[in-house]
Amino acid sequence: ELHKYACDLTSRANYKNAGTVEFLVDTADMKPYFIEVNPRIQVEHTVTEEVTGVDIVKAQLRIAAGATLDEVGLVQENISVRGVAIQCR
């Protein structure tokens, strides 16, 4: 459900690059509350890279240079999550 909210938000804003959409979830009713969108790569991006196989830094640089999401291979419907990853810092 959070994934859908994040995709809807960025689609409506016509956002076309790497970023992080943050929510808080009320555990009493599991209702999510939007916090912010960070238009940059977070330090935890390696977790996403591990479970999706997407090199986020490379993709962001290509997009900044003028490539489209399609040219970079970032079509939301084709990105799937495989397994889990944990980052320790």
TIVO-799959 format. One line per field, with one value per atom (N, C-alpha, C): residue in one letter; chain; x, y, z. Coordinates in nm, 3 decimals. Each point is the difference from the previous one (the first is absolute). Layout:
! TIVO-799959
rest: [A  ...]
kette: [A  ...]
X: [X  ...]
Y: [Y  ...]
Z: [Z  ...]
***
This chain:
! TIVO-799959
rest: [E  E  E  L  L  L  H  H  H  K  K  K  Y  Y  Y  A  A  A  C  C  C  D  D  D  L  L  L  T  T  T  S  S  S  R  R  R  A  A  A  N  N  N  Y  Y  Y  K  K  K  N  N  N  A  A  A  G  G  G  T  T  T  V  V  V  E  E  E  F  F  F  L  L  L  V  V  V  D  D  D  T  T  T  A  A  A  D  D  D  M  M  M  K  K  K  P  P  P  Y  Y  Y  F  F  F  I  I  I  E  E  E  V  V  V  N  N  N  P  P  P  R  R  R  I  I  I  Q  Q  Q  V  V  V  E  E  E  H  H  H  T  T  T  V  V  V  T  T  T  E  E  E  E  E  E  V  V  V  T  T  T  G  G  G  V  V  V  D  D  D  I  I  I  V  V  V  K  K  K  A  A  A  Q  Q  Q  L  L  L  R  R  R  I  I  I  A  A  A  A  A  A  G  G  G  A  A  A  T  T  T  L  L  L  D  D  D  E  E  E  V  V  V  G  G  G  L  L  L  V  V  V  Q  Q  Q  E  E  E  N  N  N  I  I  I  S  S  S  V  V  V  R  R  R  G  G  G  V  V  V  A  A  A  I  I  I  Q  Q  Q  C  C  C  R  R  R]
kette: [A  A  A  A  A  A  A  A  A  A  A  A  A  A  A  A  A  A  A  A  A  A  A  A  A  A  A  A  A  A  A  A  A  A  A  A  A  A  A  A  A  A  A  A  A  A  A  A  A  A  A  A  A  A  A  A  A  A  A  A  A  A  A  A  A  A  A  A  A  A  A  A  A  A  A  A  A  A  A  A  A  A  A  A  A  A  A  A  A  A  A  A  A  A  A  A  A  A  A  A  A  A  A  A  A  A  A  A  A  A  A  A  A  A  A  A  A  A  A  A  A  A  A  A  A  A  A  A  A  A  A  A  A  A  A  A  A  A  A  A  A  A  A  A  A  A  A  A  A  A  A  A  A  A  A  A  A  A  A  A  A  A  A  A  A  A  A  A  A  A  A  A  A  A  A  A  A  A  A  A  A  A  A  A  A  A  A  A  A  A  A  A  A  A  A  A  A  A  A  A  A  A  A  A  A  A  A  A  A  A  A  A  A  A  A  A  A  A  A  A  A  A  A  A  A  A  A  A  A  A  A  A  A  A  A  A  A  A  A  A  A  A  A  A  A  A  A  A  A  A  A  A  A  A  A  A  A  A  A  A  A  A  A  A  A  A  A]
X: [0.082  -0.082  0.087  0.108  0.089  0.065  0.036  0.059  -0.095  -0.127  -0.100  -0.012  -0.004  -0.009  0.121  0.119  0.122  -0.002  -0.042  -0.006  -0.105  -0.115  -0.105  0.050  0.065  0.049  0.103  0.098  0.104  -0.053  -0.094  -0.060  -0.078  -0.079  -0.078  0.088  0.116  0.094  0.091  -0.015  0.083  0.148  0.029  0.137  0.068  0.117  0.068  0.144  0.028  0.136  -0.003  0.117  0.008  -0.046  -0.060  -0.045  -0.057  -0.032  -0.055  -0.128  -0.107  -0.127  -0.014  -0.019  -0.004  -0.140  -0.035  -0.127  0.024  -0.091  -0.011  -0.128  0.000  -0.119  -0.046  -0.126  -0.060  -0.030  0.067  -0.016  -0.137  -0.072  -0.133  -0.098  0.008  -0.091  0.072  0.134  0.085  -0.023  -0.046  -0.023  0.131  0.039  0.123  -0.021  0.103  -0.001  0.125  -0.021  0.109  0.086  0.132  0.093  0.064  0.075  0.073  0.052  0.042  0.071  0.139  0.101  0.139  0.047  0.027  0.041  0.149  0.044  0.141  0.010  0.114  0.024  0.036  -0.066  0.027  0.119  0.063  0.113  -0.043  -0.127  -0.050  -0.032  0.036  -0.035  0.055  0.107  0.058  -0.095  -0.089  -0.100  -0.094  -0.046  -0.088  0.073  0.125  0.076  0.012  0.022  0.015  -0.127  -0.116  -0.124  -0.065  0.042  -0.058  0.096  0.130  0.099  0.022  -0.053  0.014  0.117  0.093  0.109  -0.055  -0.043  -0.070  0.091  0.125  0.093  0.023  0.026  0.022  -0.125  -0.117  -0.125  -0.021  0.025  -0.021  0.095  0.123  0.096  -0.043  -0.048  -0.047  -0.121  -0.092  -0.120  0.040  0.093  0.048  0.066  0.056  0.064  -0.100  -0.128  -0.103  -0.071  0.041  -0.067  -0.139  -0.090  -0.135  0.000  -0.106  -0.013  -0.003  -0.068  -0.005  0.140  0.077  0.136  0.091  -0.025  0.080  -0.051  -0.119  -0.057  -0.082  -0.041  -0.078  -0.148  -0.063  -0.144  -0.059  -0.081  -0.046  -0.056  -0.077  -0.063  0.102  0.123  0.103  0.096  -0.017  0.088  -0.068  0.069  -0.058  0.099  -0.053  0.082  0.024  0.126  0.038  0.077  -0.055  0.069  -0.003  0.094  0.011  0.147  0.022  0.137  0.001  0.112  0.020  0.131  0.000  0.122  0.042  0.127  0.054  0.105  -0.014  0.099  0.053]
Y: [-0.119  0.119  0.126  0.002  0.116  0.020  -0.109  0.008  0.068  -0.037  0.062  0.149  0.037  0.142  0.077  -0.058  0.067  0.016  -0.103  0.008  0.101  0.001  0.097  0.143  0.024  0.134  0.048  -0.083  0.042  0.010  -0.083  0.009  0.131  0.034  0.124  0.124  -0.009  0.113  -0.001  -0.101  -0.016  -0.008  -0.066  -0.014  -0.112  0.027  -0.096  -0.026  -0.029  -0.032  -0.078  -0.033  -0.074  0.089  -0.060  0.073  -0.096  0.053  -0.081  0.064  -0.078  0.048  -0.062  0.085  -0.049  0.012  -0.102  -0.006  -0.044  0.036  -0.060  -0.082  -0.111  -0.085  -0.008  0.035  -0.011  -0.147  -0.059  -0.143  -0.036  0.098  -0.028  -0.041  0.067  -0.033  -0.025  0.000  -0.022  0.103  0.120  0.107  0.074  0.014  0.071  0.151  0.073  0.146  0.044  0.079  0.050  0.097  -0.012  0.093  0.092  -0.059  0.082  -0.082  0.072  -0.059  0.060  -0.084  0.046  -0.024  0.107  -0.015  -0.029  -0.100  -0.039  -0.146  -0.056  -0.138  0.000  -0.085  -0.014  -0.093  0.007  -0.086  -0.148  -0.028  -0.138  -0.053  0.074  -0.042  -0.138  -0.041  -0.130  -0.115  0.019  -0.102  -0.018  0.111  -0.006  -0.061  0.037  -0.057  -0.152  -0.048  -0.144  -0.078  0.053  -0.077  0.023  0.104  0.025  -0.026  0.000  -0.018  0.127  0.112  0.129  0.077  0.044  0.087  0.142  0.045  0.129  0.118  -0.006  0.111  0.014  -0.110  0.003  0.053  -0.047  0.044  0.149  0.050  0.143  0.085  -0.042  0.076  0.002  -0.113  -0.005  0.090  -0.001  0.085  0.147  0.034  0.139  0.045  -0.095  0.031  0.005  -0.025  0.014  -0.127  -0.116  -0.125  -0.005  -0.068  -0.018  -0.123  -0.012  -0.118  -0.128  0.005  -0.116  -0.035  0.100  -0.024  -0.061  0.034  -0.054  -0.138  -0.037  -0.129  0.003  0.121  0.014  0.018  -0.108  -0.004  -0.066  0.073  -0.047  -0.142  -0.029  -0.132  -0.112  0.034  -0.102  -0.014  0.082  -0.006  -0.085  -0.104  -0.086  -0.014  -0.031  -0.018  -0.149  -0.035  -0.140  -0.011  -0.071  -0.025  0.118  0.002  0.104  0.042  0.119  0.047  0.086  -0.004  0.079  0.076  0.126  0.078  0.031  -0.024  0.035  0.108  0.110  0.107  0.033]
Z: [0.000  0.000  0.000  0.080  0.001  -0.137  -0.063  -0.133  -0.097  0.004  -0.087  0.029  0.128  0.036  -0.054  0.015  -0.046  -0.152  -0.071  -0.147  -0.044  0.064  -0.034  0.022  0.112  0.032  -0.102  -0.029  -0.094  -0.143  -0.035  -0.134  -0.016  0.099  -0.007  0.000  0.063  0.003  -0.123  -0.085  -0.120  0.037  0.114  0.048  -0.075  -0.058  -0.088  0.039  0.125  0.039  0.131  0.051  0.125  0.115  0.098  0.117  0.102  0.115  0.108  0.049  0.007  0.054  0.139  0.101  0.138  0.060  0.078  0.070  0.144  0.088  0.132  -0.001  0.072  0.008  0.145  0.022  0.133  0.025  0.098  0.025  0.058  0.050  0.056  -0.110  -0.114  -0.110  -0.132  0.004  -0.118  -0.109  0.036  -0.095  -0.026  -0.129  -0.032  -0.008  0.040  -0.008  -0.076  -0.103  -0.082  0.080  -0.012  0.065  -0.103  -0.096  -0.095  -0.117  -0.104  -0.112  0.000  -0.003  -0.011  -0.142  -0.075  -0.140  -0.014  0.071  -0.004  0.040  -0.022  0.041  0.148  0.074  0.143  0.021  0.114  0.031  -0.002  0.026  0.001  -0.140  -0.105  -0.136  -0.035  0.066  -0.032  0.032  0.098  0.033  -0.119  -0.054  -0.118  -0.118  -0.020  -0.111  0.012  0.122  0.021  -0.033  0.038  -0.019  -0.136  -0.072  -0.133  -0.115  0.029  -0.106  -0.081  0.046  -0.070  0.059  -0.085  0.044  0.003  0.117  0.013  -0.031  0.043  -0.026  -0.150  -0.068  -0.144  -0.071  0.042  -0.063  0.020  0.121  0.026  -0.084  -0.013  -0.083  -0.146  -0.050  -0.139  -0.021  0.097  -0.010  0.005  0.088  0.009  -0.130  -0.074  -0.128  -0.115  0.030  -0.102  -0.043  0.051  -0.036  0.063  -0.066  0.055  0.091  0.080  0.085  -0.084  -0.115  -0.089  -0.051  -0.039  -0.051  0.105  0.125  0.110  0.043  -0.048  0.036  0.128  0.040  0.122  -0.030  -0.036  -0.021  0.124  0.076  0.131  -0.005  -0.103  -0.010  -0.015  -0.044  -0.021  0.118  0.102  0.116  0.108  0.042  0.103  0.115  0.115  0.120  0.019  0.018  0.021  0.131  0.094  0.126  0.095  0.092  0.098  0.014  0.052  0.024  0.125  0.070  0.121  -0.016  0.037  -0.002  0.143  0.029  0.132  -0.021  0.077  -0.013  0.137]
***
